[in-house]
Amino acid sequence: MEITVVEDVAGAAAERIAERVRAGGHIALSGGSTPRAAHERVAEADLDWGRTTLWFGDDRAVPPDHEHSNFAMAKASLLDRLKGEPPDVHRIQGELGHEEAAAAYERELRQAFGEGPPRIDLLMLGIGPDAHCASLFPGDAALSERERWVTGVDTPGLPPLVSRVTVTLPVLNAAGAVLFLVSGDDKAEAVARAFGDAPGPDAPASLVRPDPGRLTVLLDPPAAARLGESR
């Protein structure tokens, strides 16, 4: 695990995304304000996205133009800003409802990757103040899922209390590279629990340990403020 403290998390993330786009391959996007800023930054770069396939680690079970949709955020902050050949985009069809959308998204992943766990080249994640990641919340049954690649979450642990669709730990831990983007002092306690203590289901982000992939945690100084207390 590489923990890097930077003043500009979005800028550092944009550089990592750009590197992956230049190489081509599969990228999984995340919701949240810091990923949004990273999208806006990388959209300004002169890149050929034609060899890139975009996925989503999770989304709400809402239509694609809904204010709570991670796809809608990515469309506004990244996809609509790109020039040239666009990437191949696989969105979660949240309007189908969380269970049907989860089943449909898993079928798409299996069609793209076959029967083995999908190896997404770069998978971006945030972390919530409760140390959740994607839509894997503390104590939720989805944390123990090992067969399904995508599952529905009826009741999330934090607002907005809208049902969700999320990839599961087998997908997160099969990624070639996982990149956490974390900003703000409101995340400091969650960061200490997820990346400073022993892993456990009370801090779902602590269970993301890709093998043999690479785990990188980009933090700004406020988010990293409590990390030394438990390392």
N, C-alpha and C positions, 0 to 999 in steps of 0.2 A: 504494500500500500504506500502510495506517494501522497503526502499531505503538503500542499503548497499554499502559502499565504501570500496574497497579492492585493494591491490596492484596487485593481480593476478586474474583478472576476469576469465580467461580461467580455471584456477585451481579450483576456487570456483564453476564455472559452471559444471565442470567435476564431482565434488563431488555430486552436485544436480542430475545430470544425473544418476550417479551410484546408488544413493539411489532409484531412480525410477526403474531402471533396476532390482535391487534386489527385488523390490515389484511386478514387472511385470506391464503390462498395455500398454497404448498408449502414444507415444512420437511424437511430431511434431518438425522436425528439421528446422533450419534457415540457410540461406547462410551468407557469410561474413567471414572476417579474424579471428575475435575473436571466433565465433563458430567453425571454422576450427581447431584452436588451442585447443579448448575444446574437440573436437572429438578425436584429437590425444592423448590427455591426458587420456581420459576415455577408449580409446582402449587398453591402457597399463594395465588396471585393470583386475583382474581375476574375470570375471562376467559371469553369465549364461544369455545370451540374448534370450533364447528360448521362454520365456513367454512375450516377448516385441514385440509390433507392432510399426513400424516407419512410419510416415507420413511426409509431407512437407507443410509448411505454404504457400510457393509460389515457383515458378520457372519461368525461361524464356521459351518461346516457341521455344525451340531448341532441337536437338537430345540429348540423354542421355550422349553422350561422348563429347559434345561441351564444349569449354573452359568457356562459360558463364552459364553452367548448374549447379544448386545447387545440383542436384543428383550426377553429376560427382564429385563435390567437396566432398560430403559426402561419396561416394564410395572410393575415394582415401584416405581420412583422417580417415575414421571410418570402413566402411563395409569390405574393403579388408584386414583390420588389425585384425579382430576379429577371435578368435579361438573357437572351439566348435560349438554348435547348433546356427545357425544364427537367427536374428530376422525376423519377417514377414515384408517385405518392400513394401510400396505402393508409387510408384513414380508418379509424374505428367508426362503424356505423351506429352511433349511439342512439339514433332515432328508432332503431329496432327494439330497444329495451336492453337492459344489461345482460340478460342471459343469452338472448338470441344474437346480440352483437358480439359477445365473447366467443360463441361458437363459430360465427362467421369469420372473425378475425383469426382464430386458430386455424381454420381451413386455409386462409390466405397464407399464413406463415408456413404451414406444412406443404402447400403447393410450391412455395418459393425455396424452402430449405430441405424438404424431404422429411424422413422420419426421425432423424437425430435432432437433438436440441439445436435451435437456430443460432448460428454464430453471427450475431450482429457486430459489425466492425467497430462502431462507436455508439454507445448507448448513454444518453444523457439523463441525469436524475437530479432532482432537488431533494430537500429534506424538510419535513414539517416540524413545527415546534414540539410535536409529540414523537419525533424521530421516525415518522412514517416516510416511505418513499414509494414512487409510483402511486398506486392506490392500495398499498399493503399497510394496513393499520395495526397498531398494537392489539394483540389478542384476537385478531380476526382469523376465521377458519382458512382464509386464502393463504395464510403464511405456511400452512402445513401441506399445501397442494404440491404434489410432486409428479403427477401424471399429466395434468392439463397444462398447456402453455399459456392459456388465457382464461380468466375467470371473471364472473360478475361479482360485484360487491353491492349488496342491497342497501346497507346503511353505512356510510363512511363515518370515520371517527371525528371528523372536523367539518365545519361548514365550508362550502354550501352542502347541505344535507340532500344531495342528489345522488341516486345510484350511479355506480361507476363500472368501468371495464378496465382490467389491468392485466399486464403480463405477470407471470408468476416467477418465483425465485429460480426455478430451473432455467428460464430464459435469461434472467438477469445474470446468473452465474455462468452462462455459456458464452457471454459476449467476449469479443476480442479485447475491448477496452470499455471500461465504465468510467464516466466522468461525472462526479457530483459537483454542482454549482451552488454555493451557499453564501449568502450575504446577510449581514445585519445582526445586531446583538440579540434580537429575539430568537435567533437560532443557536445561540452559544451553548445553552444547556443540552439541546438535542445533539449538537455536534460532539460534545464531550461524552455523551452516552453512547453514541453510535460509533465513534472512532477512537475513543480513549479507554473504554471498558471492555470487559469480556462480552462477546456477542450474545444476544438473547432476544426472544420474541417481544419483550417490552420495548425494544428499539429496533424495529424492522430493518432500518438502514444498516445496522450492524451485521445483518445476515447476508449482505451483498459482498461476496468475496469471490470474484471470477477466477476460475482455475481451468486452464492456465493463462487466462487473460490478465490484463493490467487494470488496477484500480487506482484512480487519481481523484483526490479531493481538493478542489479549488475553494479557498476560503478568503474572505477579506478579514482584516484584523478584528473587527467586532465579533464576527462569527467564530473566530479562533480564540477568543479571549479566555475561555474556561477550559480549553483543551489540556493545558499543562497540569490542571488539578487532578487529572485522572490518568495521566500517561507516565 
